Amino acid sequence: MLFALQLLAGAGQADPNQQGSWLPLVTMGLVLVFAYLLLFRAPMKRQEQERKNLFAALKKNDKVVTSAGIIGIIASIKEK
């Protein structure tokens, strides 16, 4: 895929030895932005939504295990 993008970026050049073209940099920037949105941003939003749903479903006397491995029972819940 990267090879195809490089070919597309270089198709408009008149001289193949020409230096300083900005088009490959723009193409690479677009690929990086797309990768960030696809690989990092979407999973983080999904995890945050799952965490909010989990906290919203908690109620008094539920058994929980913390990330440190501590087992406990919910005594009370406050909104904030």
Jmol script that loads the backbone (N, CA, C; Angstrom):
load data "model"
ATOM      1  N   MET A   1       0.821  -1.181   0.000  1.00  0.00           N
ATOM      2  CA  MET A   1       0.000   0.000   0.000  1.00  0.00           C
ATOM      3  C   MET A   1       0.873   1.255   0.000  1.00  0.00           C
ATOM      4  N   LEU A   2       1.930   1.223   0.791  1.00  0.00           N
ATOM      5  CA  LEU A   2       2.823   2.371   0.853  1.00  0.00           C
ATOM      6  C   LEU A   2       3.487   2.600  -0.499  1.00  0.00           C
ATOM      7  N   PHE A   3       3.862   1.512  -1.165  1.00  0.00           N
ATOM      8  CA  PHE A   3       4.476   1.624  -2.475  1.00  0.00           C
ATOM      9  C   PHE A   3       3.528   2.291  -3.471  1.00  0.00           C
ATOM     10  N   ALA A   4       2.247   1.895  -3.420  1.00  0.00           N
ATOM     11  CA  ALA A   4       1.255   2.484  -4.313  1.00  0.00           C
ATOM     12  C   ALA A   4       1.092   3.981  -4.029  1.00  0.00           C
ATOM     13  N   LEU A   5       1.091   4.352  -2.753  1.00  0.00           N
ATOM     14  CA  LEU A   5       0.968   5.772  -2.405  1.00  0.00           C
ATOM     15  C   LEU A   5       2.179   6.565  -2.888  1.00  0.00           C
ATOM     16  N   GLN A   6       3.356   5.961  -2.812  1.00  0.00           N
ATOM     17  CA  GLN A   6       4.560   6.635  -3.283  1.00  0.00           C
ATOM     18  C   GLN A   6       4.528   6.815  -4.798  1.00  0.00           C
ATOM     19  N   LEU A   7       3.999   5.813  -5.496  1.00  0.00           N
ATOM     20  CA  LEU A   7       3.873   5.947  -6.947  1.00  0.00           C
ATOM     21  C   LEU A   7       2.911   7.063  -7.312  1.00  0.00           C
ATOM     22  N   LEU A   8       1.776   7.124  -6.590  1.00  0.00           N
ATOM     23  CA  LEU A   8       0.809   8.190  -6.853  1.00  0.00           C
ATOM     24  C   LEU A   8       1.397   9.556  -6.540  1.00  0.00           C
ATOM     25  N   ALA A   9       2.166   9.643  -5.483  1.00  0.00           N
ATOM     26  CA  ALA A   9       2.754  10.917  -5.094  1.00  0.00           C
ATOM     27  C   ALA A   9       3.810  11.356  -6.095  1.00  0.00           C
ATOM     28  N   GLY A  10       4.519  10.414  -6.679  1.00  0.00           N
ATOM     29  CA  GLY A  10       5.583  10.751  -7.613  1.00  0.00           C
ATOM     30  C   GLY A  10       5.125  10.867  -9.049  1.00  0.00           C
ATOM     31  N   ALA A  11       3.861  10.595  -9.347  1.00  0.00           N
ATOM     32  CA  ALA A  11       3.381  10.594 -10.724  1.00  0.00           C
ATOM     33  C   ALA A  11       3.386  11.993 -11.343  1.00  0.00           C
ATOM     34  N   GLY A  12       3.239  13.037 -10.543  1.00  0.00           N
ATOM     35  CA  GLY A  12       3.168  14.384 -11.084  1.00  0.00           C
ATOM     36  C   GLY A  12       4.518  15.041 -11.286  1.00  0.00           C
ATOM     37  N   GLN A  13       5.608  14.383 -10.986  1.00  0.00           N
ATOM     38  CA  GLN A  13       6.929  14.986 -11.111  1.00  0.00           C
ATOM     39  C   GLN A  13       7.407  14.906 -12.554  1.00  0.00           C
ATOM     40  N   ALA A  14       7.946  15.997 -13.044  1.00  0.00           N
ATOM     41  CA  ALA A  14       8.467  16.034 -14.407  1.00  0.00           C
ATOM     42  C   ALA A  14       9.857  15.405 -14.464  1.00  0.00           C
ATOM     43  N   ASP A  15      10.677  15.669 -13.464  1.00  0.00           N
ATOM     44  CA  ASP A  15      12.046  15.168 -13.410  1.00  0.00           C
ATOM     45  C   ASP A  15      12.166  14.175 -12.257  1.00  0.00           C
ATOM     46  N   PRO A  16      12.511  12.915 -12.524  1.00  0.00           N
ATOM     47  CA  PRO A  16      12.604  11.943 -11.428  1.00  0.00           C
ATOM     48  C   PRO A  16      13.715  12.253 -10.427  1.00  0.00           C
ATOM     49  N   ASN A  17      14.690  13.065 -10.803  1.00  0.00           N
ATOM     50  CA  ASN A  17      15.780  13.425  -9.892  1.00  0.00           C
ATOM     51  C   ASN A  17      15.485  14.691  -9.106  1.00  0.00           C
ATOM     52  N   GLN A  18      14.302  15.235  -9.263  1.00  0.00           N
ATOM     53  CA  GLN A  18      13.930  16.474  -8.597  1.00  0.00           C
ATOM     54  C   GLN A  18      13.886  16.273  -7.084  1.00  0.00           C
ATOM     55  N   GLN A  19      14.449  17.184  -6.349  1.00  0.00           N
ATOM     56  CA  GLN A  19      14.494  17.127  -4.890  1.00  0.00           C
ATOM     57  C   GLN A  19      13.497  18.115  -4.305  1.00  0.00           C
ATOM     58  N   GLY A  20      13.035  17.848  -3.064  1.00  0.00           N
ATOM     59  CA  GLY A  20      12.237  18.823  -2.342  1.00  0.00           C
ATOM     60  C   GLY A  20      10.741  18.767  -2.607  1.00  0.00           C
ATOM     61  N   SER A  21      10.242  17.678  -3.099  1.00  0.00           N
ATOM     62  CA  SER A  21       8.804  17.586  -3.319  1.00  0.00           C
ATOM     63  C   SER A  21       8.092  17.417  -1.980  1.00  0.00           C
ATOM     64  N   TRP A  22       7.000  18.106  -1.794  1.00  0.00           N
ATOM     65  CA  TRP A  22       6.259  18.053  -0.528  1.00  0.00           C
ATOM     66  C   TRP A  22       5.134  17.038  -0.575  1.00  0.00           C
ATOM     67  N   LEU A  23       4.795  16.534  -1.751  1.00  0.00           N
ATOM     68  CA  LEU A  23       3.675  15.612  -1.894  1.00  0.00           C
ATOM     69  C   LEU A  23       3.870  14.289  -1.136  1.00  0.00           C
ATOM     70  N   PRO A  24       5.045  13.676  -1.138  1.00  0.00           N
ATOM     71  CA  PRO A  24       5.223  12.461  -0.328  1.00  0.00           C
ATOM     72  C   PRO A  24       5.051  12.720   1.171  1.00  0.00           C
ATOM     73  N   LEU A  25       5.432  13.901   1.620  1.00  0.00           N
ATOM     74  CA  LEU A  25       5.258  14.231   3.039  1.00  0.00           C
ATOM     75  C   LEU A  25       3.782  14.367   3.390  1.00  0.00           C
ATOM     76  N   VAL A  26       3.017  14.972   2.517  1.00  0.00           N
ATOM     77  CA  VAL A  26       1.578  15.109   2.752  1.00  0.00           C
ATOM     78  C   VAL A  26       0.923  13.740   2.755  1.00  0.00           C
ATOM     79  N   THR A  27       1.311  12.887   1.813  1.00  0.00           N
ATOM     80  CA  THR A  27       0.765  11.533   1.747  1.00  0.00           C
ATOM     81  C   THR A  27       1.083  10.765   3.017  1.00  0.00           C
ATOM     82  N   MET A  28       2.313  10.831   3.469  1.00  0.00           N
ATOM     83  CA  MET A  28       2.709  10.132   4.689  1.00  0.00           C
ATOM     84  C   MET A  28       1.967  10.705   5.894  1.00  0.00           C
ATOM     85  N   GLY A  29       1.765  12.005   5.926  1.00  0.00           N
ATOM     86  CA  GLY A  29       1.008  12.619   7.014  1.00  0.00           C
ATOM     87  C   GLY A  29      -0.419  12.122   7.054  1.00  0.00           C
ATOM     88  N   LEU A  30      -1.051  12.014   5.886  1.00  0.00           N
ATOM     89  CA  LEU A  30      -2.417  11.498   5.829  1.00  0.00           C
ATOM     90  C   LEU A  30      -2.487  10.043   6.286  1.00  0.00           C
ATOM     91  N   VAL A  31      -1.504   9.250   5.912  1.00  0.00           N
ATOM     92  CA  VAL A  31      -1.457   7.849   6.346  1.00  0.00           C
ATOM     93  C   VAL A  31      -1.312   7.780   7.864  1.00  0.00           C
ATOM     94  N   LEU A  32      -0.465   8.624   8.433  1.00  0.00           N
ATOM     95  CA  LEU A  32      -0.265   8.621   9.886  1.00  0.00           C
ATOM     96  C   LEU A  32      -1.526   9.065  10.629  1.00  0.00           C
ATOM     97  N   VAL A  33      -2.209  10.066  10.123  1.00  0.00           N
ATOM     98  CA  VAL A  33      -3.455  10.522  10.754  1.00  0.00           C
ATOM     99  C   VAL A  33      -4.505   9.424  10.696  1.00  0.00           C
ATOM    100  N   PHE A  34      -4.632   8.779   9.561  1.00  0.00           N
ATOM    101  CA  PHE A  34      -5.580   7.681   9.411  1.00  0.00           C
ATOM    102  C   PHE A  34      -5.234   6.528  10.361  1.00  0.00           C
ATOM    103  N   ALA A  35      -3.943   6.194  10.477  1.00  0.00           N
ATOM    104  CA  ALA A  35      -3.520   5.122  11.376  1.00  0.00           C
ATOM    105  C   ALA A  35      -3.820   5.484  12.826  1.00  0.00           C
ATOM    106  N   TYR A  36      -3.591   6.733  13.219  1.00  0.00           N
ATOM    107  CA  TYR A  36      -3.892   7.167  14.581  1.00  0.00           C
ATOM    108  C   TYR A  36      -5.377   7.005  14.884  1.00  0.00           C
ATOM    109  N   LEU A  37      -6.209   7.470  13.965  1.00  0.00           N
ATOM    110  CA  LEU A  37      -7.650   7.388  14.192  1.00  0.00           C
ATOM    111  C   LEU A  37      -8.124   5.941  14.244  1.00  0.00           C
ATOM    112  N   LEU A  38      -7.581   5.112  13.393  1.00  0.00           N
ATOM    113  CA  LEU A  38      -8.029   3.731  13.296  1.00  0.00           C
ATOM    114  C   LEU A  38      -7.467   2.854  14.412  1.00  0.00           C
ATOM    115  N   LEU A  39      -6.200   3.030  14.740  1.00  0.00           N
ATOM    116  CA  LEU A  39      -5.538   2.120  15.671  1.00  0.00           C
ATOM    117  C   LEU A  39      -5.557   2.571  17.128  1.00  0.00           C
ATOM    118  N   PHE A  40      -5.655   3.861  17.380  1.00  0.00           N
ATOM    119  CA  PHE A  40      -5.567   4.343  18.757  1.00  0.00           C
ATOM    120  C   PHE A  40      -6.862   4.972  19.259  1.00  0.00           C
ATOM    121  N   ARG A  41      -7.405   5.864  18.510  1.00  0.00           N
ATOM    122  CA  ARG A  41      -8.538   6.654  18.982  1.00  0.00           C
ATOM    123  C   ARG A  41      -9.808   5.820  19.160  1.00  0.00           C
ATOM    124  N   ALA A  42     -10.140   4.997  18.179  1.00  0.00           N
ATOM    125  CA  ALA A  42     -11.360   4.193  18.251  1.00  0.00           C
ATOM    126  C   ALA A  42     -11.341   3.201  19.418  1.00  0.00           C
ATOM    127  N   PRO A  43     -10.261   2.434  19.614  1.00  0.00           N
ATOM    128  CA  PRO A  43     -10.252   1.519  20.766  1.00  0.00           C
ATOM    129  C   PRO A  43     -10.294   2.245  22.115  1.00  0.00           C
ATOM    130  N   MET A  44      -9.674   3.425  22.211  1.00  0.00           N
ATOM    131  CA  MET A  44      -9.712   4.170  23.470  1.00  0.00           C
ATOM    132  C   MET A  44     -11.130   4.628  23.779  1.00  0.00           C
ATOM    133  N   LYS A  45     -11.863   5.082  22.760  1.00  0.00           N
ATOM    134  CA  LYS A  45     -13.244   5.513  22.973  1.00  0.00           C
ATOM    135  C   LYS A  45     -14.122   4.332  23.382  1.00  0.00           C
ATOM    136  N   ARG A  46     -13.892   3.175  22.768  1.00  0.00           N
ATOM    137  CA  ARG A  46     -14.675   1.988  23.099  1.00  0.00           C
ATOM    138  C   ARG A  46     -14.393   1.545  24.540  1.00  0.00           C
ATOM    139  N   GLN A  47     -13.124   1.561  24.941  1.00  0.00           N
ATOM    140  CA  GLN A  47     -12.768   1.196  26.317  1.00  0.00           C
ATOM    141  C   GLN A  47     -13.401   2.149  27.318  1.00  0.00           C
ATOM    142  N   GLU A  48     -13.381   3.429  27.038  1.00  0.00           N
ATOM    143  CA  GLU A  48     -13.960   4.417  27.946  1.00  0.00           C
ATOM    144  C   GLU A  48     -15.466   4.202  28.079  1.00  0.00           C
ATOM    145  N   GLN A  49     -16.127   3.887  26.971  1.00  0.00           N
ATOM    146  CA  GLN A  49     -17.565   3.628  27.026  1.00  0.00           C
ATOM    147  C   GLN A  49     -17.858   2.372  27.847  1.00  0.00           C
ATOM    148  N   GLU A  50     -17.063   1.329  27.686  1.00  0.00           N
ATOM    149  CA  GLU A  50     -17.248   0.112  28.475  1.00  0.00           C
ATOM    150  C   GLU A  50     -17.049   0.386  29.966  1.00  0.00           C
ATOM    151  N   ARG A  51     -16.053   1.214  30.296  1.00  0.00           N
ATOM    152  CA  ARG A  51     -15.774   1.557  31.695  1.00  0.00           C
ATOM    153  C   ARG A  51     -16.943   2.338  32.299  1.00  0.00           C
ATOM    154  N   LYS A  52     -17.497   3.285  31.533  1.00  0.00           N
ATOM    155  CA  LYS A  52     -18.643   4.059  32.023  1.00  0.00           C
ATOM    156  C   LYS A  52     -19.847   3.154  32.257  1.00  0.00           C
ATOM    157  N   ASN A  53     -20.087   2.229  31.339  1.00  0.00           N
ATOM    158  CA  ASN A  53     -21.206   1.296  31.495  1.00  0.00           C
ATOM    159  C   ASN A  53     -21.015   0.399  32.713  1.00  0.00           C
ATOM    160  N   LEU A  54     -19.779  -0.035  32.946  1.00  0.00           N
ATOM    161  CA  LEU A  54     -19.485  -0.879  34.109  1.00  0.00           C
ATOM    162  C   LEU A  54     -19.755  -0.118  35.408  1.00  0.00           C
ATOM    163  N   PHE A  55     -19.281   1.120  35.494  1.00  0.00           N
ATOM    164  CA  PHE A  55     -19.493   1.907  36.712  1.00  0.00           C
ATOM    165  C   PHE A  55     -20.966   2.244  36.911  1.00  0.00           C
ATOM    166  N   ALA A  56     -21.686   2.471  35.834  1.00  0.00           N
ATOM    167  CA  ALA A  56     -23.107   2.787  35.946  1.00  0.00           C
ATOM    168  C   ALA A  56     -23.916   1.585  36.440  1.00  0.00           C
ATOM    169  N   ALA A  57     -23.431   0.373  36.166  1.00  0.00           N
ATOM    170  CA  ALA A  57     -24.158  -0.837  36.551  1.00  0.00           C
ATOM    171  C   ALA A  57     -23.857  -1.278  37.990  1.00  0.00           C
ATOM    172  N   LEU A  58     -22.877  -0.669  38.641  1.00  0.00           N
ATOM    173  CA  LEU A  58     -22.541  -1.059  40.015  1.00  0.00           C
ATOM    174  C   LEU A  58     -23.640  -0.642  40.982  1.00  0.00           C
ATOM    175  N   LYS A  59     -23.853  -1.487  41.971  1.00  0.00           N
ATOM    176  CA  LYS A  59     -24.824  -1.162  43.015  1.00  0.00           C
ATOM    177  C   LYS A  59     -24.320  -1.712  44.343  1.00  0.00           C
ATOM    178  N   LYS A  60     -24.989  -1.352  45.409  1.00  0.00           N
ATOM    179  CA  LYS A  60     -24.588  -1.755  46.750  1.00  0.00           C
ATOM    180  C   LYS A  60     -24.575  -3.286  46.859  1.00  0.00           C
ATOM    181  N   ASN A  61     -23.594  -3.812  47.583  1.00  0.00           N
ATOM    182  CA  ASN A  61     -23.368  -5.237  47.842  1.00  0.00           C
ATOM    183  C   ASN A  61     -22.863  -6.015  46.626  1.00  0.00           C
ATOM    184  N   ASP A  62     -22.416  -5.336  45.554  1.00  0.00           N
ATOM    185  CA  ASP A  62     -21.770  -6.024  44.433  1.00  0.00           C
ATOM    186  C   ASP A  62     -20.350  -6.392  44.838  1.00  0.00           C
ATOM    187  N   LYS A  63     -19.905  -7.570  44.420  1.00  0.00           N
ATOM    188  CA  LYS A  63     -18.518  -7.978  44.665  1.00  0.00           C
ATOM    189  C   LYS A  63     -17.671  -7.481  43.503  1.00  0.00           C
ATOM    190  N   VAL A  64     -16.523  -6.888  43.814  1.00  0.00           N
ATOM    191  CA  VAL A  64     -15.629  -6.336  42.799  1.00  0.00           C
ATOM    192  C   VAL A  64     -14.200  -6.788  43.067  1.00  0.00           C
ATOM    193  N   VAL A  65     -13.388  -6.767  42.015  1.00  0.00           N
ATOM    194  CA  VAL A  65     -11.957  -7.033  42.121  1.00  0.00           C
ATOM    195  C   VAL A  65     -11.250  -5.855  41.463  1.00  0.00           C
ATOM    196  N   THR A  66     -10.349  -5.202  42.190  1.00  0.00           N
ATOM    197  CA  THR A  66      -9.620  -4.064  41.636  1.00  0.00           C
ATOM    198  C   THR A  66      -8.536  -4.553  40.693  1.00  0.00           C
ATOM    199  N   SER A  67      -7.937  -3.635  39.965  1.00  0.00           N
ATOM    200  CA  SER A  67      -6.851  -3.998  39.049  1.00  0.00           C
ATOM    201  C   SER A  67      -5.625  -4.507  39.809  1.00  0.00           C
ATOM    202  N   ALA A  68      -5.521  -4.171  41.088  1.00  0.00           N
ATOM    203  CA  ALA A  68      -4.418  -4.657  41.920  1.00  0.00           C
ATOM    204  C   ALA A  68      -4.717  -6.030  42.515  1.00  0.00           C
ATOM    205  N   GLY A  69      -5.930  -6.533  42.304  1.00  0.00           N
ATOM    206  CA  GLY A  69      -6.282  -7.852  42.790  1.00  0.00           C
ATOM    207  C   GLY A  69      -6.980  -7.863  44.133  1.00  0.00           C
ATOM    208  N   ILE A  70      -7.344  -6.711  44.648  1.00  0.00           N
ATOM    209  CA  ILE A  70      -8.028  -6.634  45.936  1.00  0.00           C
ATOM    210  C   ILE A  70      -9.511  -6.932  45.726  1.00  0.00           C
ATOM    211  N   ILE A  71     -10.039  -7.865  46.485  1.00  0.00           N
ATOM    212  CA  ILE A  71     -11.436  -8.243  46.394  1.00  0.00           C
ATOM    213  C   ILE A  71     -12.224  -7.443  47.423  1.00  0.00           C
ATOM    214  N   GLY A  72     -13.378  -6.896  47.026  1.00  0.00           N
ATOM    215  CA  GLY A  72     -14.171  -6.099  47.956  1.00  0.00           C
ATOM    216  C   GLY A  72     -15.646  -6.154  47.620  1.00  0.00           C
ATOM    217  N   ILE A  73     -16.422  -5.544  48.499  1.00  0.00           N
ATOM    218  CA  ILE A  73     -17.865  -5.445  48.322  1.00  0.00           C
ATOM    219  C   ILE A  73     -18.228  -3.959  48.391  1.00  0.00           C
ATOM    220  N   ILE A  74     -19.076  -3.519  47.469  1.00  0.00           N
ATOM    221  CA  ILE A  74     -19.487  -2.102  47.427  1.00  0.00           C
ATOM    222  C   ILE A  74     -20.363  -1.824  48.646  1.00  0.00           C
ATOM    223  N   ALA A  75     -19.960  -0.844  49.466  1.00  0.00           N
ATOM    224  CA  ALA A  75     -20.711  -0.472  50.660  1.00  0.00           C
ATOM    225  C   ALA A  75     -21.709   0.645  50.343  1.00  0.00           C
ATOM    226  N   SER A  76     -21.285   1.617  49.540  1.00  0.00           N
ATOM    227  CA  SER A  76     -22.168   2.717  49.147  1.00  0.00           C
ATOM    228  C   SER A  76     -21.650   3.322  47.851  1.00  0.00           C
ATOM    229  N   ILE A  77     -22.541   3.986  47.158  1.00  0.00           N
ATOM    230  CA  ILE A  77     -22.177   4.619  45.880  1.00  0.00           C
ATOM    231  C   ILE A  77     -22.641   6.063  45.924  1.00  0.00           C
ATOM    232  N   LYS A  78     -21.773   6.959  45.532  1.00  0.00           N
ATOM    233  CA  LYS A  78     -22.103   8.380  45.411  1.00  0.00           C
ATOM    234  C   LYS A  78     -22.056   8.745  43.936  1.00  0.00           C
ATOM    235  N   GLU A  79     -22.869   9.707  43.526  1.00  0.00           N
ATOM    236  CA  GLU A  79     -22.924  10.094  42.124  1.00  0.00           C
ATOM    237  C   GLU A  79     -21.582  10.613  41.603  1.00  0.00           C
ATOM    238  N   LYS A  80     -20.915  11.451  42.362  1.00  0.00           N
ATOM    239  CA  LYS A  80     -19.664  12.026  41.886  1.00  0.00           C
ATOM    240  C   LYS A  80     -18.536  11.700  42.797  1.00  0.00           C
TER     241      LYS A  80
END
end "model"
wireframe off; spacefill off
backbone 0.3
color backbone group
